[in-house]
Amino acid sequence: MNTMLFKIFYLLILYLINLNNLKSENNTPMFYKEETSGTVIIDGFNLPSGATYNLFKGTYQFKNELGNYGVAECKGLVDKKINNFSLNILCEQIDKNNFKIYSLLKRKGNDMSAGVGKSVVVEATGYNKLLIGTECTYASIYVGKTSWTDTKCYIDKAKLEAYKKALEKYK
């Protein structure tokens, strides 16, 4: 009986491996990384309850591992209660070829000085249109008014290859 179960298990594994190999290679999930640093200004109101409601404004420089780089400006709201906060920010990146990316960033937590959040590319111009809908995970750390962020963006292989090819045309 154990031998029969082993054979069934073995055949099932082979089937799953072959099924995975039949899947279109263009749908293979890939990712690219981006680094950002800059300065942040947070200004708002301190409420009697201890909560704060702040406007967030940041100016940054970025580079990604695909060879693109540029500057960014981010604006949004930071709503902080006593033990937690909610961050909702829209960023405009302008790359080396003057094409733009607009990303919506969100993060919640209890420590504003560091944390992990999610972002999505909502609009773009030029070859960056290929990135619309791309979802990313980012980790930020702040020291005073300075911030550093590492981002990992998930993209399917076909889009990634098309984006790399488009970037090559502008070298």
N, C-alpha and C positions, 0 to 999 in steps of 0.2 A: 504493500500500500504506500509506504513512504517513497519508494522508487517511482511509482505512478504520479504521486503529487509533485515530486521533483521534476519529472518530465513535463508535466502540465505547466508548472511554474517556469521552467526553462523555455518552453515554446511561447508562453505569454510574454516573457521578456524579449525574445527574438522578434515577436510580432510588434511590440511597442517600439523597439529600436528601428525596425524597418518602416513602421508608420511615421516615426519622427523623421526619418531620412527622406520620405516621400513628400513631406511638407515643403512648400515653396521656400527656397533659400532667401527670397526677397522679404519674407515676413519674419526672418530671424531677428529677434530684438537685439539691438546694439545700443551703445551709449557713447556720448562724448563728455569731456570734462571742461569746466570753465573756472577761472579764478578771477575774483573781483576784490578791489580794495578802494576805500574812499573815506569821505567824511560825512557825518550825519549831524543834522540839527533837529532837535525835537523841542517843540514849543506848544504850550497849551494851557489848560486850566487844571488847577488842583481843587477838587471839590471838597466840601466839608466832611463828607463820608470817608475821605482818604483815597477815593478813586481819582483817576486823572483821565483827561480826554485831550490827546495831543495830535498835532500835525507833525508828520514825519517828512523830512526832505533830505535827500542824500545825493552827493555827486561822487561819481566813481570812474575808475578805469577798469577795463576787463580784457582778458585774452582767453582764447580757448585752444585746445590741443589740435584744432584743425587749421590753425594759422590765422584765424581772424582775431581782430582786436579793435578797441575803440574806447569811447566814453559813454557814460550812462548818467541819467538823472532819474531819481525815484521820488514819488510823492504819495502820501497816503495818510491813514489814520492809525493811531495806537490808542486803543481803549483799554485802560488798566483799572481793574478792580483791586481790592486789597491783596488777594493771593494769586491772581492770574491776569493775563492780558490777551488781547486779540490784535493782531497786526494785519492790515489789509493795504497793500501798496501796489501801485502801477509804476513800472519802470520803462523808460524809453532808452534803448541802446542805439548809438549811432556808430557804425563800424568804419573801418579804414576806407571804405569806398562810398561812404555817406548813405548807406542803406540802413534802414531802421528795423528794430525788433521791439515790440511792445509785449511785456510779460506782466501777468498778475501774480503777485506773491502773497501767500497767506501763512501765518504762523500763530500758534497759540501756545501758552505755557505759563510758567510761574517765574521764569528767569529771563528778563529782557536782555541781559548781557551776553547770552549765548543760547543757541538752540538750533533745531532742525525744522524746516518747513517745506512747503510744496509750492511750485510755480507752474504756470502754463503760458506758452506763447499764444497770445490772442490775436495779434495782427502783426504785419511786417511789410517791408517794401523790397523790391529787387529779388535777388536770389534767396533772401531770408524768408520769403513767402513759403518756401519749402518746409520751414520749421513751424508753421502755424499748427497748433494742436499738440506740439511737443510738450510732454510733461517732464518736470525736473524735480529733483530733491536737492535741497541746499542746506548747508550748515554755516551759520554766521557766528562770529564772536566780535564783541565790541570792547574797546579800551578807550574810555573817555569818549571823544567824538569820532574816533577812527574805527572802521569796521573792516573785517576780512571775511570773504565768503568763498566757499568751495561748492561748486554745483555739478551734479551728475544728471545729464539729460538723456532720456530714453527715446530711441528713434529706430524705426525699422531699417533694415539694411539698404533697401532700394532708395529711400529718402536720403540716407546718410551718404551713399555713393553719389547721388545726384547733386547734393549740396557740396561735396568735395570737388566735384567736376566744375560746378558753377564758380566756386572760389578760385579754382585754377585759372579761369579765364581772365581774372582781374589781377593776377600777379604782376 
